[in-house]
Amino acid sequence: MELTINHTTKKFEKLPENLEALLAMELPEKKKGIAVALNNRIIPQSFWAETFLRDKDSVLIITATQGG
């Protein structure tokens, strides 16, 4: 099974169940300042737990940074 995360293919023995689980794996220290698109559709944070992943999905994760 595989996902494309930020334009890079990543293989999994078992896909994370949902976006929330994927983000916990990919960005365990980040809780805020994250935007996610699944197959080119923005998914609001309130729907991450109920947005299930399928083989070959494309996920774009954008994180806010500080600085100027």
Backbone atoms as SQL, in Angstrom:
CREATE TABLE atoms (id INTEGER PRIMARY KEY, chain TEXT, resi INTEGER, resn TEXT, atom TEXT, x REAL, y REAL, z REAL);
INSERT INTO atoms VALUES
  (1, 'A', 1, 'MET', 'N', 0.850, -1.170, 0.000),
  (2, 'A', 1, 'MET', 'CA', 0.000, 0.000, 0.000),
  (3, 'A', 1, 'MET', 'C', 0.900, 1.239, 0.000),
  (4, 'A', 2, 'GLU', 'N', 0.401, 2.296, -0.650),
  (5, 'A', 2, 'GLU', 'CA', 1.223, 3.500, -0.697),
  (6, 'A', 2, 'GLU', 'C', 0.371, 4.762, -0.747),
  (7, 'A', 3, 'LEU', 'N', 0.997, 5.830, -0.255),
  (8, 'A', 3, 'LEU', 'CA', 0.431, 7.166, -0.324),
  (9, 'A', 3, 'LEU', 'C', 1.484, 8.073, -0.942),
  (10, 'A', 4, 'THR', 'N', 1.041, 9.097, -1.619),
  (11, 'A', 4, 'THR', 'CA', 1.954, 10.141, -2.059),
  (12, 'A', 4, 'THR', 'C', 1.781, 11.294, -1.083),
  (13, 'A', 5, 'ILE', 'N', 2.853, 11.582, -0.343),
  (14, 'A', 5, 'ILE', 'CA', 2.814, 12.633, 0.675),
  (15, 'A', 5, 'ILE', 'C', 3.778, 13.726, 0.242),
  (16, 'A', 6, 'ASN', 'N', 3.247, 14.907, 0.009),
  (17, 'A', 6, 'ASN', 'CA', 4.037, 16.046, -0.463),
  (18, 'A', 6, 'ASN', 'C', 4.902, 15.646, -1.665),
  (19, 'A', 7, 'HIS', 'N', 4.274, 15.008, -2.621),
  (20, 'A', 7, 'HIS', 'CA', 4.885, 14.629, -3.910),
  (21, 'A', 7, 'HIS', 'C', 5.937, 13.525, -3.798),
  (22, 'A', 8, 'THR', 'N', 5.991, 12.828, -2.666),
  (23, 'A', 8, 'THR', 'CA', 6.911, 11.717, -2.482),
  (24, 'A', 8, 'THR', 'C', 6.109, 10.467, -2.138),
  (25, 'A', 9, 'THR', 'N', 6.354, 9.385, -2.861),
  (26, 'A', 9, 'THR', 'CA', 5.636, 8.137, -2.605),
  (27, 'A', 9, 'THR', 'C', 6.206, 7.465, -1.368),
  (28, 'A', 10, 'LYS', 'N', 5.303, 7.072, -0.474),
  (29, 'A', 10, 'LYS', 'CA', 5.699, 6.397, 0.757),
  (30, 'A', 10, 'LYS', 'C', 4.908, 5.101, 0.860),
  (31, 'A', 11, 'LYS', 'N', 5.616, 4.004, 1.094),
  (32, 'A', 11, 'LYS', 'CA', 4.973, 2.686, 1.187),
  (33, 'A', 11, 'LYS', 'C', 4.668, 2.346, 2.645),
  (34, 'A', 12, 'PHE', 'N', 3.548, 1.672, 2.861),
  (35, 'A', 12, 'PHE', 'CA', 3.094, 1.252, 4.179),
  (36, 'A', 12, 'PHE', 'C', 2.682, -0.214, 4.115),
  (37, 'A', 13, 'GLU', 'N', 2.974, -0.961, 5.168),
  (38, 'A', 13, 'GLU', 'CA', 2.432, -2.320, 5.255),
  (39, 'A', 13, 'GLU', 'C', 0.925, -2.240, 5.444),
  (40, 'A', 14, 'LYS', 'N', 0.520, -1.305, 6.300),
  (41, 'A', 14, 'LYS', 'CA', -0.903, -1.033, 6.529),
  (42, 'A', 14, 'LYS', 'C', -1.065, 0.479, 6.559),
  (43, 'A', 15, 'LEU', 'N', -1.990, 0.985, 5.767),
  (44, 'A', 15, 'LEU', 'CA', -2.200, 2.428, 5.723),
  (45, 'A', 15, 'LEU', 'C', -2.709, 2.940, 7.057),
  (46, 'A', 16, 'PRO', 'N', -2.326, 4.171, 7.429),
  (47, 'A', 16, 'PRO', 'CA', -2.960, 4.793, 8.585),
  (48, 'A', 16, 'PRO', 'C', -4.468, 4.848, 8.317),
  (49, 'A', 17, 'GLU', 'N', -5.251, 4.710, 9.362),
  (50, 'A', 17, 'GLU', 'CA', -6.697, 4.621, 9.184),
  (51, 'A', 17, 'GLU', 'C', -7.305, 5.902, 8.614),
  (52, 'A', 18, 'ASN', 'N', -6.811, 7.043, 9.071),
  (53, 'A', 18, 'ASN', 'CA', -7.405, 8.311, 8.653),
  (54, 'A', 18, 'ASN', 'C', -6.335, 9.398, 8.624),
  (55, 'A', 19, 'LEU', 'N', -6.728, 10.610, 8.235),
  (56, 'A', 19, 'LEU', 'CA', -5.770, 11.710, 8.173),
  (57, 'A', 19, 'LEU', 'C', -5.171, 12.014, 9.541),
  (58, 'A', 20, 'GLU', 'N', -5.972, 11.956, 10.581),
  (59, 'A', 20, 'GLU', 'CA', -5.484, 12.234, 11.927),
  (60, 'A', 20, 'GLU', 'C', -4.346, 11.270, 12.308),
  (61, 'A', 21, 'ALA', 'N', -4.496, 9.996, 12.011),
  (62, 'A', 21, 'ALA', 'CA', -3.462, 9.001, 12.301),
  (63, 'A', 21, 'ALA', 'C', -2.215, 9.253, 11.457),
  (64, 'A', 22, 'LEU', 'N', -2.391, 9.623, 10.196),
  (65, 'A', 22, 'LEU', 'CA', -1.252, 9.918, 9.332),
  (66, 'A', 22, 'LEU', 'C', -0.459, 11.104, 9.872),
  (67, 'A', 23, 'LEU', 'N', -1.158, 12.146, 10.268),
  (68, 'A', 23, 'LEU', 'CA', -0.469, 13.326, 10.779),
  (69, 'A', 23, 'LEU', 'C', 0.236, 13.041, 12.102),
  (70, 'A', 24, 'ALA', 'N', -0.333, 12.188, 12.930),
  (71, 'A', 24, 'ALA', 'CA', 0.329, 11.796, 14.169),
  (72, 'A', 24, 'ALA', 'C', 1.641, 11.068, 13.871),
  (73, 'A', 25, 'MET', 'N', 1.686, 10.319, 12.766),
  (74, 'A', 25, 'MET', 'CA', 2.906, 9.622, 12.361),
  (75, 'A', 25, 'MET', 'C', 3.919, 10.572, 11.723),
  (76, 'A', 26, 'GLU', 'N', 3.439, 11.434, 10.853),
  (77, 'A', 26, 'GLU', 'CA', 4.328, 12.303, 10.083),
  (78, 'A', 26, 'GLU', 'C', 4.812, 13.523, 10.853),
  (79, 'A', 27, 'LEU', 'N', 3.961, 14.081, 11.695),
  (80, 'A', 27, 'LEU', 'CA', 4.294, 15.299, 12.448),
  (81, 'A', 27, 'LEU', 'C', 3.873, 15.139, 13.907),
  (82, 'A', 28, 'PRO', 'N', 4.493, 14.229, 14.647),
  (83, 'A', 28, 'PRO', 'CA', 4.031, 13.946, 16.005),
  (84, 'A', 28, 'PRO', 'C', 4.118, 15.138, 16.958),
  (85, 'A', 29, 'GLU', 'N', 5.029, 16.066, 16.709),
  (86, 'A', 29, 'GLU', 'CA', 5.194, 17.202, 17.611),
  (87, 'A', 29, 'GLU', 'C', 4.313, 18.389, 17.254),
  (88, 'A', 30, 'LYS', 'N', 3.740, 18.396, 16.055),
  (89, 'A', 30, 'LYS', 'CA', 2.914, 19.529, 15.608),
  (90, 'A', 30, 'LYS', 'C', 1.440, 19.267, 15.883),
  (91, 'A', 31, 'LYS', 'N', 0.789, 20.236, 16.480),
  (92, 'A', 31, 'LYS', 'CA', -0.651, 20.128, 16.724),
  (93, 'A', 31, 'LYS', 'C', -1.417, 21.252, 16.030),
  (94, 'A', 32, 'LYS', 'N', -0.750, 22.389, 15.811),
  (95, 'A', 32, 'LYS', 'CA', -1.422, 23.540, 15.212),
  (96, 'A', 32, 'LYS', 'C', -0.644, 24.027, 14.004),
  (97, 'A', 33, 'GLY', 'N', -1.281, 24.847, 13.206),
  (98, 'A', 33, 'GLY', 'CA', -0.616, 25.418, 12.051),
  (99, 'A', 33, 'GLY', 'C', -0.421, 24.442, 10.912),
  (100, 'A', 34, 'ILE', 'N', -1.351, 23.499, 10.773),
  (101, 'A', 34, 'ILE', 'CA', -1.256, 22.491, 9.719),
  (102, 'A', 34, 'ILE', 'C', -2.478, 22.594, 8.814),
  (103, 'A', 35, 'ALA', 'N', -2.234, 22.533, 7.515),
  (104, 'A', 35, 'ALA', 'CA', -3.322, 22.450, 6.538),
  (105, 'A', 35, 'ALA', 'C', -3.087, 21.186, 5.720),
  (106, 'A', 36, 'VAL', 'N', -4.182, 20.509, 5.364),
  (107, 'A', 36, 'VAL', 'CA', -4.065, 19.240, 4.646),
  (108, 'A', 36, 'VAL', 'C', -5.021, 19.215, 3.455),
  (109, 'A', 37, 'ALA', 'N', -4.496, 18.713, 2.334),
  (110, 'A', 37, 'ALA', 'CA', -5.334, 18.452, 1.161),
  (111, 'A', 37, 'ALA', 'C', -5.220, 16.967, 0.830),
  (112, 'A', 38, 'LEU', 'N', -6.328, 16.347, 0.564),
  (113, 'A', 38, 'LEU', 'CA', -6.372, 14.944, 0.166),
  (114, 'A', 38, 'LEU', 'C', -6.901, 14.891, -1.259),
  (115, 'A', 39, 'ASN', 'N', -6.085, 14.384, -2.170),
  (116, 'A', 39, 'ASN', 'CA', -6.456, 14.318, -3.587),
  (117, 'A', 39, 'ASN', 'C', -6.930, 15.678, -4.097),
  (118, 'A', 40, 'ASN', 'N', -6.143, 16.707, -3.764),
  (119, 'A', 40, 'ASN', 'CA', -6.371, 18.094, -4.203),
  (120, 'A', 40, 'ASN', 'C', -7.621, 18.750, -3.614),
  (121, 'A', 41, 'ARG', 'N', -8.145, 18.213, -2.523),
  (122, 'A', 41, 'ARG', 'CA', -9.286, 18.836, -1.836),
  (123, 'A', 41, 'ARG', 'C', -8.868, 19.148, -0.410),
  (124, 'A', 42, 'ILE', 'N', -9.013, 20.392, 0.002),
  (125, 'A', 42, 'ILE', 'CA', -8.658, 20.788, 1.364),
  (126, 'A', 42, 'ILE', 'C', -9.631, 20.128, 2.337),
  (127, 'A', 43, 'ILE', 'N', -9.064, 19.553, 3.401),
  (128, 'A', 43, 'ILE', 'CA', -9.875, 18.888, 4.415),
  (129, 'A', 43, 'ILE', 'C', -9.762, 19.686, 5.711),
  (130, 'A', 44, 'PRO', 'N', -10.857, 20.267, 6.201),
  (131, 'A', 44, 'PRO', 'CA', -10.805, 21.000, 7.470),
  (132, 'A', 44, 'PRO', 'C', -10.384, 20.074, 8.623),
  (133, 'A', 45, 'GLN', 'N', -9.676, 20.638, 9.580),
  (134, 'A', 45, 'GLN', 'CA', -9.168, 19.857, 10.708),
  (135, 'A', 45, 'GLN', 'C', -10.285, 19.100, 11.434),
  (136, 'A', 46, 'SER', 'N', -11.454, 19.662, 11.497),
  (137, 'A', 46, 'SER', 'CA', -12.564, 19.007, 12.192),
  (138, 'A', 46, 'SER', 'C', -12.997, 17.704, 11.506),
  (139, 'A', 47, 'PHE', 'N', -12.540, 17.453, 10.270),
  (140, 'A', 47, 'PHE', 'CA', -12.888, 16.233, 9.539),
  (141, 'A', 47, 'PHE', 'C', -11.734, 15.236, 9.415),
  (142, 'A', 48, 'TRP', 'N', -10.560, 15.539, 9.970),
  (143, 'A', 48, 'TRP', 'CA', -9.410, 14.652, 9.817),
  (144, 'A', 48, 'TRP', 'C', -9.676, 13.257, 10.363),
  (145, 'A', 49, 'ALA', 'N', -10.326, 13.155, 11.515),
  (146, 'A', 49, 'ALA', 'CA', -10.558, 11.836, 12.134),
  (147, 'A', 49, 'ALA', 'C', -11.532, 10.986, 11.323),
  (148, 'A', 50, 'GLU', 'N', -12.399, 11.615, 10.571),
  (149, 'A', 50, 'GLU', 'CA', -13.386, 10.846, 9.799),
  (150, 'A', 50, 'GLU', 'C', -13.065, 10.790, 8.301),
  (151, 'A', 51, 'THR', 'N', -11.880, 11.254, 7.932),
  (152, 'A', 51, 'THR', 'CA', -11.451, 11.184, 6.532),
  (153, 'A', 51, 'THR', 'C', -10.507, 10.001, 6.385),
  (154, 'A', 52, 'PHE', 'N', -11.009, 8.928, 5.812),
  (155, 'A', 52, 'PHE', 'CA', -10.269, 7.676, 5.702),
  (156, 'A', 52, 'PHE', 'C', -9.369, 7.691, 4.462),
  (157, 'A', 53, 'LEU', 'N', -8.261, 6.988, 4.550),
  (158, 'A', 53, 'LEU', 'CA', -7.277, 6.945, 3.480),
  (159, 'A', 53, 'LEU', 'C', -7.402, 5.650, 2.688),
  (160, 'A', 54, 'ARG', 'N', -7.089, 5.742, 1.385),
  (161, 'A', 54, 'ARG', 'CA', -7.086, 4.574, 0.507),
  (162, 'A', 54, 'ARG', 'C', -5.753, 4.496, -0.220),
  (163, 'A', 55, 'ASP', 'N', -5.438, 3.303, -0.660),
  (164, 'A', 55, 'ASP', 'CA', -4.209, 3.089, -1.418),
  (165, 'A', 55, 'ASP', 'C', -4.147, 4.063, -2.595),
  (166, 'A', 56, 'LYS', 'N', -2.984, 4.644, -2.810),
  (167, 'A', 56, 'LYS', 'CA', -2.693, 5.570, -3.918),
  (168, 'A', 56, 'LYS', 'C', -3.243, 6.983, -3.716),
  (169, 'A', 57, 'ASP', 'N', -3.771, 7.301, -2.528),
  (170, 'A', 57, 'ASP', 'CA', -4.209, 8.672, -2.262),
  (171, 'A', 57, 'ASP', 'C', -3.012, 9.611, -2.280),
  (172, 'A', 58, 'SER', 'N', -3.288, 10.871, -2.570),
  (173, 'A', 58, 'SER', 'CA', -2.267, 11.912, -2.566),
  (174, 'A', 58, 'SER', 'C', -2.595, 12.899, -1.442),
  (175, 'A', 59, 'VAL', 'N', -1.611, 13.112, -0.559),
  (176, 'A', 59, 'VAL', 'CA', -1.809, 13.982, 0.591),
  (177, 'A', 59, 'VAL', 'C', -0.782, 15.107, 0.529),
  (178, 'A', 60, 'LEU', 'N', -1.248, 16.334, 0.672),
  (179, 'A', 60, 'LEU', 'CA', -0.368, 17.487, 0.744),
  (180, 'A', 60, 'LEU', 'C', -0.501, 18.064, 2.148),
  (181, 'A', 61, 'ILE', 'N', 0.616, 18.152, 2.852),
  (182, 'A', 61, 'ILE', 'CA', 0.633, 18.671, 4.221),
  (183, 'A', 61, 'ILE', 'C', 1.432, 19.961, 4.207),
  (184, 'A', 62, 'ILE', 'N', 0.812, 21.045, 4.654),
  (185, 'A', 62, 'ILE', 'CA', 1.474, 22.348, 4.718),
  (186, 'A', 62, 'ILE', 'C', 1.518, 22.783, 6.174),
  (187, 'A', 63, 'THR', 'N', 2.690, 23.188, 6.632),
  (188, 'A', 63, 'THR', 'CA', 2.826, 23.655, 8.005),
  (189, 'A', 63, 'THR', 'C', 3.216, 25.121, 8.021),
  (190, 'A', 64, 'ALA', 'N', 2.649, 25.857, 8.950),
  (191, 'A', 64, 'ALA', 'CA', 2.979, 27.263, 9.124),
  (192, 'A', 64, 'ALA', 'C', 4.332, 27.370, 9.822),
  (193, 'A', 65, 'THR', 'N', 5.087, 28.399, 9.443),
  (194, 'A', 65, 'THR', 'CA', 6.376, 28.649, 10.095),
  (195, 'A', 65, 'THR', 'C', 6.424, 30.094, 10.564),
  (196, 'A', 66, 'GLN', 'N', 7.261, 30.331, 11.547),
  (197, 'A', 66, 'GLN', 'CA', 7.443, 31.689, 12.037),
  (198, 'A', 66, 'GLN', 'C', 8.662, 32.303, 11.372),
  (199, 'A', 67, 'GLY', 'N', 8.706, 33.582, 11.382),
  (200, 'A', 67, 'GLY', 'CA', 9.871, 34.271, 10.810),
  (201, 'A', 67, 'GLY', 'C', 9.434, 35.395, 9.907),
  (202, 'A', 68, 'GLY', 'N', 10.387, 36.047, 9.350),
  (203, 'A', 68, 'GLY', 'CA', 9.996, 37.160, 8.512),
  (204, 'A', 68, 'GLY', 'C', 10.986, 37.494, 7.466);
